[in-house]
Amino acid sequence: MNNKKKISDNDIIKHYDIIKNTLLVPEKRHINLITIDKNNIDSDVAIKEEEIIKIYNTNLDFYKTPEKRRIFQLIFDSEIKAKEFLDNAKNLDSINNYINKNNIKKNDIDLGYVTKEGLSDDISEISFNLSKRKFSNIIKSAFGWKVLFIEDIKSEKNLSFEEVKKFIEDDLINDTISERIYEKANSFYEKFIETNDLSSSLKFSNLEKKNIKNIEIDNIKKIEINGKKFSEDTLVKIIFNLKEGSLSDPLENKNNNLFFIHLEKIIESMPKKFDVAKEEVIQDIYKNLRKDEAKKIADKVYNNLLKKITPDPTSYNLIKTNWITNDNRLDSKVDQKIKKIIFKTKLNTYSKIKQMEENKFIFVKPTAQSNKILEKDKRTISKDILLDVSNSIDNDILSALLIDLKVKKKSNINQNFINSF
């Protein structure tokens, strides 16, 4: 490329006209956030004791503390050692003697008091079928051979009315407040559906809005919703699927508050004005010039090699690979795209030129192949190989020349242009 090449204003304007529909100002949306906060809902709720008693008596099975067992779990690295221990184990003293002898801390084998649901599947059923102060049989697991010992059992216990009264009362109060939240939300929503008028709907339901302008996909974080239990991607989908003037379904956050999103206005995406986009246009021209020059050099090197003419060594890199496979058994560092090119190219011939990066082109030449590099137990059945292999290559392994064509000449047209090489 000519180091003194200049880009005229006329060329910039012409290129702007070509690509302006790709240089867009992002779509923006103005929204209103309407929140129904439980802290603003009347929390004066009177719960009669008769109602609490009725709920207690109806749900006696629920108001129980489950059976818990204190379990010691010993893990051995062989079945023989586990059997040897079990043959001599009689009681808790046997465990204490074993852990002292083997320098094991008691906390390392003590699972504490646990419920059946709190145990892994491989020991839960066995643990809760054992009697107190009894050892289990040997249990084979992924971690070794286990032996369990039940040190103590706390039986299931019904909780008294007084123990659960406050819990039931609080639950009823929260349920009542939640009902009031949904009643208020429903009142607002129905009024909006009826009138399609946000202001009158807010006034009718005694609610307020929070206006947030210029929401874009990339700045969705500016919407502050305390305790939201959905992702930013979900929020983007909700907002950018709404029609102008429409209202979302009610959404709930982790604090059990409800909110609606009202789409006030859509500012459509449009091409940037020339003055704003000019620098991007110039950079796009430079990018195309770099790519064109790189392709020109690649074609020249390629044609010279085909004609057995030595190319200019400063215009490309020649890389000799180690033995590679078309999966990751050998030399997994080689780009999978390059491997695909190598294994689709006939031995001792050049592949077609392929563009790998913005201004980087490559072509390859497989130079050797072998069936003997891998040991038999490392071979992959051909149907399991991830990439299709050309029918012209029957072998698993190749070595190749990789011709890396990357423009090395630098231009003083623009500093950004220079830095990109």
Summary of the structure (lengths in Angstrom):
residues: 421
radius of gyration: 36.7
end to end distance: 12.8
largest distance: 101.1
contacts: 1106
relative contact order: 0.13
helix: 41%
strand: 23%
